[in-house]
């Protein structure tokens, strides 16, 4: 058990949590840990987005699906789908952004593709998985080369647009969880970058956040809820950012 939660403790807990990050960053694993610790219902966007044979939904219907999800009182929604982040962001109490290095994400994506080709289908979206388990041949992803390219460029092209979306909801708390590999240097760099653009985040290592989500810990604490007081430096754009160094 950790000696204490890495987030400042106020007693309040979030009821609507977004989990974002590069493909292969660990979103699915972390969101399951969060669901187990908090009891919040968990929604994987890829399960809802991809149809059999990796068919995409109509964009307007897809946005409506997300609006219905986000309108719920309690949830964890895992997945990027960057163009529609504002739909979910507007309702979130807590945004958890995984900042895992591209080399780690690429290795995980390749490993998962190999596992799928070898008959392990649990990494597939629900409707694609159902088709595979019925004996039909399925691809490991809709476009593997495009997926690898997206991972390789996530930090350069997508990370900061995701962070900027938090400006659309001043009541949402942003937690950035830095993945393995030079975590201290990465946290220092993120702290400086956030300070330059006037945004606020609590910056942890992924290990710290996972420790806070172990069974019995109840999930992240101290991230506040709309209408309640917040610890200094945590949560609202325009304030100085804070990090956890425990």
Residue, then its C-alpha position, 0 to 999 in steps of 0.5 A: x500500500x502507498x504511504x498516501x495518495x499522490x493527489x492532494x486529499x480533500x475528500x471529494x472524488x470525481x464522478x466523470x473521468x476522461x482517460x486520454x493518451x496515445x494508442x498503446x499508452x496504457x489507457x485501457x489498463x488504467x481505466x479498468x483500474x479506475x473503474x475497479x477503485x471507484x465503482x464508476x461505469x466504464x465505457x471504451x470508445x473503441x468498442x462503440x466506434x468500430x463495427x464489424x470489419x472495422x467499419x466506421x460509424x456515421x460522424x453525426x451518429x457518433x457525436x450523438x452517441x458521445x453526447x448521450x454518454x457524456x450526459x450521464x451523471x457518473x462515468x469513465x470514458x476511455x479513448x481519444x477520438x480527438x475531434x469529439x473531445x470537447x463533447x466529453x470534456x464539457x462534462x468531465x470532473x477529471x481528465x487523466x492524460x497518459x504521457x507514455x513515450x512513443x517507443x513504449x507505445x509503438x512496442x505495445x502496438x506491435x506486440x498487440x498486433x502479433x498477439x491478435x494474429x496468433x489468436x488472442x482477441x481480447x485487444x480488439x474492439x467488441x464488435x470486431x472481437x465478436x466476429x473473430x471469435x465466430x471464426x471469421x478472419x479479422x485484421x489487427x487494426x483498421x490501418x496498421x501503418x496509420x496507427x504506427x504513424x499516429x503513435x510516432x507523432x502523438x507527442x508532437x501533434x496531438x498531446x498539446x491540442x488535447x491539453x488545450x481542450x481543458x480550457x473549455x471546462x474550467x472545472x475539470x482537473x487535469x492530471x498528467x501521468x508520465x510513463x516509464x523512462x526518464x519520468x523526472x526529466x519529462x515532468x520537469x519539461x511538462x511543468x515548464x511548458x504548462x507554465x508558459x501557456x498558463x495551464x494547470x495540471x497535477x503531474x505524476x508518474x504512471x506508477x504513482x497514479x496506479x498505486x492510488x487506484x489499487x483496490x481499497x484506495x478508492x481511486x484518485x482523491x482530492x481532484x474536487x467537484x464542481x462547486x467545491x473548493x480545490x487545493x491551491x494550484x490544482x485544477x483551473x487553467x490560468x494558475x500555476x501548475x503543480x507536480x507531485x514528487x513523492 
